[in-house]
Amino acid sequence: MSIFNSLHINASGLSLERLKLDTISTNIANVNTTRTEDGGPYIKKEVQFEEKFKQVRSSFTGNLEKKSFGVNTTEIVENNTGMTMEYNPTHPDADEDGYLQLSNVNMADEMIDMITTQRTYDANVTAMNASKEMLKKALEIRTN
């Protein structure tokens, strides 16, 4: 694996974490939304992803091998667990019995997810900077 591959892996991680932060921000912004275009309350969204692989030829054996090459975002899904009802007959979105269906976004969970995502993003930046430093040092090597 070359040093450029590590930069690509870190870049895919940075893109994933940016998308996760965008999704968390959307969830937080809609924590009190009781009516969406679909008619119901806002439903929490989560980013699904998987490890990306690449076929490479081994420099030792010459055989094709499957190597990790970062991450792929597969989809953004709605997580409809934890939906709650609240009795509020004066709310315009309440049903005929006076119950209002609330969003399932939990601010504490979103803040934890945001901090975790930020720290993962920072770790990817640190790894990318280390790779850049190694490249820089390699360019400084002189042969006699």
MOWOSUL-V965751 format. One record per residue. N is the residue number from 1. RES is the residue in one letter. PSI is psi as a letter, one per 30 degrees, with the letter a starting at -180 (* if undefined). Layout:
n | res | psi
N | RES | PSI
N | RES | PSI
This chain:
n | res | psi
1 | M | k
2 | S | l
3 | I | f
4 | F | e
5 | N | e
6 | S | e
7 | L | e
8 | H | e
9 | I | e
10 | N | e
11 | A | e
12 | S | e
13 | G | e
14 | L | e
15 | S | e
16 | L | e
17 | E | e
18 | R | e
19 | L | e
20 | K | e
21 | L | e
22 | D | e
23 | T | e
24 | I | e
25 | S | e
26 | T | e
27 | N | e
28 | I | e
29 | A | f
30 | N | g
31 | V | e
32 | N | g
33 | T | j
34 | T | f
35 | R | k
36 | T | a
37 | E | f
38 | D | f
39 | G | f
40 | G | a
41 | P | l
42 | Y | k
43 | I | k
44 | K | k
45 | K | k
46 | E | k
47 | V | k
48 | Q | k
49 | F | l
50 | E | l
51 | E | k
52 | K | k
53 | F | l
54 | K | k
55 | Q | k
56 | V | l
57 | R | k
58 | S | k
59 | S | f
60 | F | e
61 | T | f
62 | G | g
63 | N | l
64 | L | k
65 | E | l
66 | K | k
67 | K | k
68 | S | k
69 | F | h
70 | G | a
71 | V | l
72 | N | k
73 | T | k
74 | T | e
75 | E | l
76 | I | j
77 | V | l
78 | E | k
79 | N | j
80 | N | g
81 | T | k
82 | G | g
83 | M | k
84 | T | l
85 | M | k
86 | E | k
87 | Y | j
88 | N | i
89 | P | f
90 | T | f
91 | H | k
92 | P | f
93 | D | g
94 | A | k
95 | D | a
96 | E | f
97 | D | f
98 | G | g
99 | Y | k
100 | L | k
101 | Q | k
102 | L | l
103 | S | l
104 | N | g
105 | V | k
106 | N | j
107 | M | e
108 | A | e
109 | D | e
110 | E | e
111 | M | e
112 | I | e
113 | D | e
114 | M | e
115 | I | e
116 | T | e
117 | T | e
118 | Q | e
119 | R | e
120 | T | e
121 | Y | e
122 | D | e
123 | A | e
124 | N | e
125 | V | e
126 | T | e
127 | A | e
128 | M | e
129 | N | e
130 | A | e
131 | S | e
132 | K | e
133 | E | e
134 | M | e
135 | L | e
136 | K | e
137 | K | e
138 | A | e
139 | L | f
140 | E | f
141 | I | k
142 | R | k
143 | T | k
144 | N | *
